[in-house]
């Protein structure tokens, strides 16, 4: 009994470990993904706090295996802050459930420098949810233009609230670039965005241009982003294999440049102009700075042009290569903001760390068990029901057997206590000189004592062979060796029956121990076969299609082990007690016969 209580208590204590810890934003959403922002030196290495950073989260089979649990278009996704209460603005640049990939932009209110604690949650798994994506809301009020190039044809579109959409474009839109789609320039292409009130460089506010760029060969003064009005321009470009930031007012523009860039690799380039200073950044790190006398510029914006005055294509100085994520801010972004953007948008993205997957709790326990139960096949249920029936029967046997053995052990101790008080004379005398008739079952003091049964039988057999016996009288008759052996044989037969009674139904435990795992394995093998057969018929070969069926199939093996393990412990414990009682019975029988032989032979 004690052992069974310990096992049950241990199992109950272990169950909550599989439950999803923490709160849950909304019970209508079944799943969530934790995303952590690592601004520590081992991550993005931010020195200060960056405000309102659009952080890119790349979802793929490398970090997210649950596209089949979300709606096919991803419209059930929600982004919730680390407090598990505050919704964050977000949108998908691309969501491709068929190819198991997604590019998700999130407006993070603040990224604290040097910290690893910033986090938020991606909730999904609500088939009735409508889309809550908000592309303009993902970018703050200072973001004047963002070209994501997620179209496959036509003109690129500005995804910010200002809608500074290009009016002309000769660039080639490519579907696969650094971040979903991109734009390719072959030496004579450009994109033109007309002048607007939001696309103006105001000296007291500043201006920021940033872009991801990749080129295979040195450029001849190629412009990447140019804001130009008359003879004034603010340009981010490439000269040779160096990044260049240029502010021009007249014939002698102010120009700064970075070190050599690696050809054939993506680089994040950015410039800021504010407070009389022009700054150039490469991959989030300051590359060069220069003092500059800023003046207002409010003309058109050109993507892919000349490093001279915008619109002048003399000398074929257009950009040749690939661009992605063109971003314009009507303020000078902080170095932390630029670094956070650069280190979340690239392929390595050290700012973004993918955390644990969670599942909504149901009924106090994690709904993983519900998912497994939902995917169990009929054969799996049959095996589990058989195993649980075996376990139920085995537990009943162990409880009853433990109770019975405890009763026998206590009765044997009471009998031995009385038996040890007998005189060293006739062993048929009771401790209190009770009549033999009372010892033959009329006495309830010893109950289930196996020693008492042996003693009572020995007394009867002895009485049959000793003539002239009166109760309590001195024995004077002698027994032959054959008579003593006959008494031993009768007591041995009774001892064998007692041992069989003690071991009754123990064979059911051995069947559970050996048969349970094999039944579980049978259920698992059949379940896996059915799972792969279903996948072969549907043609949907991915982890999400395989995992639920495989997990459900393994439940049969768990059921088999759940039968075998407690039965194994219980069988060994009970069998040890049975052997101990049997050894005491044998010792008593030998001592009793020896005393008879001593007194009557």
N, C-alpha and C positions, 0 to 999 in steps of 0.2 A: 504493500500500500504506500509506504513512504517513498519507495523508488518511483512509482507511477506518478505521485504528486510532484516529485522533483522534475521529472521529464516534462509533464504538462506545463509546469511553471516556466521551465526553460523555453519551451516552444512559444508560449504566450509572450514572453519577454522579447523573443527574437522577431516576432511578426511585425511590430512597428518599425523595425529597422528598414523594411522595404518600402515604407510609406514615404511619400514626398513631403519633405519638411517645409516649414514656412507657410505663409499665407497664400491665398489664391485670388487674383484680381477679380475674376468673374467666372462663376460656375458653369456658364454656357460654353466656355472654351475648355477643351479637354487637355491640351498639351501646351508646353512652353519651352523655350530655349533661352538659356541665360547667356548674355553677352557681357563681357568685362572689358573695361578700358584700362590699359596699362600705360600710364604716363611716367612710370619710374625709369631710372637709368637703364634697366634691362629691357624696357619696352620702347615707347616713343621718345622718352628722355625729354620731357617738357620741364622747363624751369619755372614757368608761371602758369596761371590759369588762362585757358582759352575759352571765350564765350561764344555760344551759338555756332558751334562747328557742325557742318554737315558731314557726318561720319558715314563711310561706306562699309556695309557688311556684305561680304561675299558668302553665299550659301551654296554648298555643293556636297557631293557624297563624301568629301573629305572631312566635313564637320557637321553635316546635317543629313540624316538618312530617312527623313520622315515626310518627304514631299507628298506621298500618297495619303497621309493623314490630314492634309490641308486641302482646300478647294483647288480645282485644277488651275484657276486663274490667280490664286493667292489672295483673293478678296477678303478672306476671313482673318488675315494677319492683323494684329494690333501690336503696337510697341508701347510698353509700360515702363515707367522709371523704376529706379532701384527701390523706391518705397513701396512698390507693387500697388500703387494707387494712381499715379499721375500719367495720363496718356501723353505720348510724344508724337510730334508731327513726323510723317514718313511718306515715302513713295517708292515704288519699284521702278528702276530704270528698265529692268527686264525680269520677267518671271517665266521660266520655262520648266514646267513640271515634267514634261516628257524627257528632256535631257538632264533633269535633276540639277538645275542651277538657277540662281537668282542673284540680282544686284539690288540691294536694299539701301536707300539713303535715309538717314535718321537725323533729325535736328536735335543735337545734344546741347542742353542749355549751358553746361559748363564742364570742362575737362580740367581737373585740378592737377597741376604739375607735381611730379614726384610721387603720385599716389597710384595704388592698384585697386582702390576700393570702388571706383565709379563703375556702375553696372546698370543694365536695364534688361527687360525680358521681351522676347518675341512670343506672343500668344497666337495660337492657331488651333484648328480643329473644331470649327463651328459651321456646319453646312448651311445654316440659315442666316449667317452674317452677311451684311452688305459691305461693299468696299468703303474703307475709311481713309484710303490713301489721299494725301494732299501734297502734290508736288510743289505748288507755290509756297505753301506753309512750311515746307522743309527748309527753305532758305530765308534768312532774316531780312529785315527791311533794307539793309545795306547791300544786299546782293542784287545788282542791277541787271545782270545777264548771266545765264548759265546755258551753254549749248552742250547737251549730252550726246547728240548725234545718234539717238536711238531709232530714227526713222530709216527706212530702207530705200525711200525714194522721195522726191520733192525737196523742198527747202528745209534746212534744219530749223528747229523751233526753240525759242527761249522758254524755259520751264519756270522762270520766276514769275512773281505777280506783275512785273512791269511789262511783260510781253514785248520785249525789244526783239522782235523776230526779224531775221535777215530778209532783205528784199531781193537779193541776188546771190547766186552761188554757182560756181563751176567746179567745186570740189566733189570728189567721188565719195559717197557714203558707203562704208564697208560694215557688214553685220558683225564681224568679230574683230574687236580691237582690245585695248587695255581694259576698258570698262564697258562691256556690251559692245555697242557700235562705236565707230570712229569716223574720221574724215581723212582721206588720202589726197595729197597734193603732188602733182607731177611736174612742177616747174612753171606752170602758167595758170594755176587755179587760185581762186580767192573767194572769200565770203564777205559780203558787204552788209553792214547793219546801219540803217539811217540814224541821223542825229536825233536825240530825244532829251527831255529834261533830266532824266535819270542817268544818262550816259554823259556826264560832264565832270571834268576835273575842276574842282573848286579848291584853291590853295588852302583854305582854312579847314577843309574836310579831308582832303587827300584822295588817293585813287589806288586801286590794286588791280593788277592783271595777273592771271595765272593760267597755266595750261600744262597738259602732259604731252611730251613730244618724243618722237623717235625718228632718227634719220640714219641712213646707211653710209652717207658720204659727206665730206665737208661742204658747207653752204657758202655761197658768195653773197654775203650781206643780206640774208633772207629775213624778212619780217614774219613774225608769228602773230602778234596782236598789235595793231596800231590805232590809236585814237588821234585823229588829225583834223586840224582846222586852219585853213590858209597855210602859213609857213610854220605853224606850231604843231608839234606832234609828241606823243608819248608812246614809245615803241618797245616791245619785248621781242627780241629776235635772236638769230644765230649768225655768227661771223666765223667762218671756218668751222671749227668744232667747239667753239666757245659760246656760252650764253652771253647776250648783250642786252643791257637796258639803256635806253637813250631818250633824253628829253631835248627837243630841238626848238629853238626860237631864233630863227635867222640862219646864217650860214655856218655857225659853229655850235653844234649841239653838244650837250654834256653827255658823255658816254662812259659806261663802266662795263667790265666784262669779267666772266668767271674763268676758272681753269678749264683745261681740256675735258670735254664730255666723252663718254664711251660711245662709240658708234654702235648702232644696232640694238641699243637698249633704251627702255623708257626712262625719261627723266621728268621730274616735276620742276617747272621753272615759274618764277613769280617775281614781280617787281612791285614796289610800293613807292609812292611819291607823296610826301607830306612834310610839313614843318621845315621846309627848306632843305630836304634831303631826299636823294634818290637811292633806293636800296635794291639789290638784286639777290635772289635766293635760288639755290639749286638743291633739289631734293630735301627741302625744308631747312637748309642750313644757309646762313648769310654768306654770300660769296664776294660782295663788293658794295661799297657805299661811296657817295659823293655829294657834296653840297650843290644845291641847285636853286635858282631863283624861279619859283613856280609862278606860272600865269594860268589863267583860266583857259581851258580847251573844251569846246562843246561840239565838235564836228562828228562826222561819221566814223564808224569803227570798222576796220578791215582785219580779217583773219587770213593770214597768208599773203604777204605783200612785200614791199621793198623796205629795207632798213633806212633808206633815205626818206624823203617826204612821201607820206602815204599816197598811194595811187600812181606813183612814178615807177613804171616797170622797166625803165631803161637798164640795159645790161643784163636782162634776164635774171634779175636778182630775187625772184620769187622762191618760196620755200619748196623743197622737194623732200617729202617724207610723210609722216602720219601724225595727226593731232587727235587729242581726246580731252574732253572735259574742259572746255574753255570757260573761264569764270572771270567776271568783272564785278568789282565792288566799288561803290561810290564813297569809300572811305579807305584809309590806310589800315590794312589789317595788321595785327600784332605779330611779331615773330613766332609766338606760341601758336597762334591761329594757323599760320602758314605751315608750321612744322606738323601740327596735328592733322591738317588736311593731307599733306604729302605722305604722312606715315599711316594714314588709314585707307588711302585710295589705291596704293600700289599693290602689286601681287603679293608682297610679303606682309604688308600692313601690320607692323609690330604694335600699333596702338590697340588693335582689336584682338581680344582673346576669347575664344569660344568656350563657354562653360558647360554645365551639366544640362541634360534634358530632363524635363519634369512632366508629370502626368497628374491630372486632377484626382484627389482622393475621393473615394466613394464609400459611404458607410463606415468611415473610420479607418479603412484600409486602402492601400494604394490600388488604383484601378488596373495595374498591370495584371492582376489576377483575373479581372474581368476580360481583358484583352485575350489572355490565354484561354479562358473558358469559351469565349466567343469563337475561337479558331479551332477548338477541339473537334476532331472527327468522331463518328459514331463508334468506331473501333477503340478510339482512345477513351471515350466515356465508358465503354464496356469494361476495359481493363481497369480503369480507375475505380469503378463500382465494385468489381471483384476484389481488388486490393483493399479497398476500404472495408468491405465485408469481412475479409480475412483479418484485418487489423482489429475490427470491432470484436470478433469472436476471440481473437488472441488476447485482447485486453481483458475480456471477461474471464477467460481461463486463468490468466496471470493473477487477477485480483482474487478470484475464488481459491486458486491454489495457494497463494500467499496467505490468505486467511486460514485455510485448512492446516497448512504446515505450522503456522504460528500456534494454532490450537493444540496440535500434536506435541509440539515442543514444550509448551507450558504444562500439559498433562503429564508428559514424561518427567519433567522436573519435579512435579508434585509426587508422582509415584516413587521416584528414586529417593526422595527425601524420607518417605515412609519406609521404603524397603531397606534403607541403610540403618534403620533403627532396629531391625530384626536381630534376634540373637544369632550367633554363629551356628546354631543347631539346625533344626528342621526348616528348610527354606519354604515350606508350605504354610508356616505360621505368619499371619498378618501382623502388622506393627501393633495393632490394638487387639490381637487375638480374635479377629472377626472369623466367623464360620466360613468354610470354603464355599458354601452355597452363596454367601454374600459376595465373595470375590468373583463369582462366575457370572457377573452381569447385573446382579441386583444392586451393586454398589455404584453410584454415579460420581463418586469423588474423583475418579481418574479419567472419566470421559473418553476422549479419543486416544488415550495413551497406547502406543504400540507396545511398550514394555509391559504394561499391565496385561495386554492380550497374551503375550508370550508367557508371562508369569502364571496367569490363570490356567492356560492350557497345560503348562508343566505340572502344576499342582494336581490337575485332574488326571493326567497320565500317571503321575506318581501314585495317586490314591488307588488307581486301578491295580497297581502291581504290589502294593504294600498291604498285607493282610493284617487283620486284627487292629485296624486303625480306629482310634477314637479322637475326636477333635481335641487338639491341644495335648494329646498324650505323647509319651516318649516313643520314638520310632525304634523298633528292635529287629524288624524284618530286614533281611538282606536281599539286594537285587543283583541279578546276574549281569554280566557285561552286555549280553544281548538285550536285556530289558532297558539298560541305560541307553544303548544305541537306538532302541525303539523310541524312547522318549525324545532323544535328540532329533530323530527323523521326523517325528510329528511336529516338533517345534520348528525344524528347518522348513517343512512344508508351509506352516503358518507364516514364517518369516518371509518366504518367497511371495505368498499372496499379499502380505502387508506391503512389500516393496512394489509389487505391481499396482496396488491401490494408490500408493504415493506417487507413482509415475504415470498414473492414468491421464490421458489426454495431452500429455507433454509432446506426443508425436505431432499434434496439430501445430505446435510452436515451431518444430523443426521443418514442417511443410511450409509454414509462412516464411521462415528464414531463407530457405533454399528456393522456394517457388516464387516469392514476391518479386525479386529482382528480374527473374527470367520473364515473368508476365509483363513487368514494366518495360523490359527491353523489347519484347514482342510488340507491345503497343507503340513504342517509339519508332521501331523500324517500319511498321505499317504506316504510321502517321507521316514519316518522312517520305516514304514511297508515294503516298497520296498527294503530299505537297508538291513534290517535283513533277508528278504526273499532271497536276492542275496547272503548274507553271508552263509545262510543255504545251498544253492545250491552248492556254491563253496567249503565250508568247511574251508575257510580261516578265522579263528577266532582270530583276533588281533586288537589292537587299530588302526593301519594304515588302516585296512579294514573298520572299523566302522566309524572313525572320518570324512573322507571326505563326505560320504553320509549323516551323521547326521548333519554336518555343512551346507550342501546344503539344507537339509530339513528345518533347522531352518531359512534359508533365506526367506522362505514363511511367517513365523511369523514376521520377521523383516519388510517385505513388508507390511503386514497388519498393524503393528504398525506405519510404516511410513505414512500410510494413515490416521489412526485414530488420531494421536497426533496433527499434524498441523490443521486438521479439527476441533478437539475439541477446540483448542485455538481460531481458527478463528470463530467458531460458537458462542462461549461465548462472544467474543468481538463484533461481528456484532449484536447478539441478544440484548446485552445491549444497543447498539445505537438505535436499532429499538424500544425497550421499551421506551427509552428516548424521541424519536420523538413522539411515541404514547401518552405518558403522556402529552407532550406539546400540542398535538392536542386536547386532552380531556379538558385540562384546558382552552384553547382558546374557544372551543365550549361552555363550561359552561359560560364563561364570556360574550361571544357574545349574547347568549340567555338571560342572565340576563340583559344586557343593553337594548335589545329589549323590554323585559317585563317592565323595568323601564320607557322607553320612550313612549310605545304605549299601555300599559295595562290600 
